[in-house]
């Protein structure tokens, strides 16, 4: 059986890098990941609404697109992500 789906009608989120565009200079806080505390669970990667957390070669944040919403810090089970003030 060959089924074809038109995904625009499904209630799913398809990640797209920086769906809201580049951040610019208005972000007030940013996530900082502690490499020592991080257990590589990928919760931050899965929950980031802007898909700015990457997991290739370690976990890191693409600050060019990160909005500083804090979702990643909220879902981290070991509190390896801190939200710090921008400089």
TAGI-V551607 format. One record per residue. N is the residue number from 0. PHI is phi in whole degrees, 0 to 359 (* if undefined). PSI is psi in radians with two decimals (999 if undefined). OMEGA is omega in whole degrees, -180 to 180 (NA if undefined). Layout:
n	phi	psi	omega
N	PHI	PSI	OMEGA
N	PHI	PSI	OMEGA
This chain:
n	phi	psi	omega
0	*	2.21	-179
1	250	1.80	-180
2	259	2.39	175
3	244	2.34	-178
4	244	2.46	172
5	262	1.72	-171
6	294	-0.22	179
7	293	-0.26	-180
8	261	-0.01	179
9	266	2.44	179
10	279	1.12	180
11	236	2.78	177
12	253	2.14	177
13	258	2.00	-176
14	299	2.45	177
15	218	2.24	-176
16	307	2.07	176
17	56	0.93	-176
18	306	-0.52	180
19	271	0.09	-179
20	91	3.10	179
21	292	2.61	-174
22	287	-0.70	-175
23	80	-2.57	-177
24	246	0.39	-178
25	264	-0.14	-180
26	294	2.36	-178
27	265	-0.73	178
28	235	2.72	178
29	224	2.67	178
30	279	2.40	175
31	237	2.18	-176
32	264	2.22	176
33	277	1.96	180
34	297	-0.50	-180
35	288	-0.65	-178
36	273	-0.47	-174
37	298	2.28	180
38	254	0.19	177
39	60	0.64	-179
40	282	-0.34	177
41	74	0.20	178
42	298	-0.73	180
43	298	-0.73	179
44	298	-0.76	-178
45	289	-0.58	-174
46	264	-0.23	-178
47	299	2.07	-177
48	289	-0.28	180
49	253	0.03	-178
50	54	0.75	-179
51	259	-0.03	176
52	262	2.25	-177
53	245	2.62	-176
54	239	0.13	177
55	276	2.26	-177
56	59	0.81	-178
57	95	2.94	-179
58	269	2.25	177
59	210	2.83	-176
60	251	2.35	173
61	272	1.67	-175
62	292	-0.28	179
63	295	-0.49	-178
64	245	-0.28	-178
65	298	2.31	-180
66	265	-0.18	180
67	78	0.52	-176
68	288	-0.48	177
69	89	0.08	179
70	301	-0.75	-179
71	301	-0.76	179
72	293	-0.60	-180
73	291	-0.62	-175
74	268	-0.13	-179
75	292	2.07	-176
76	289	-0.34	-179
77	247	0.18	179
78	55	0.79	179
79	276	-0.11	-179
80	245	2.17	178
81	248	2.46	175
82	266	2.05	-177
83	242	2.66	180
84	295	2.48	175
85	292	2.64	178
86	264	999	NA
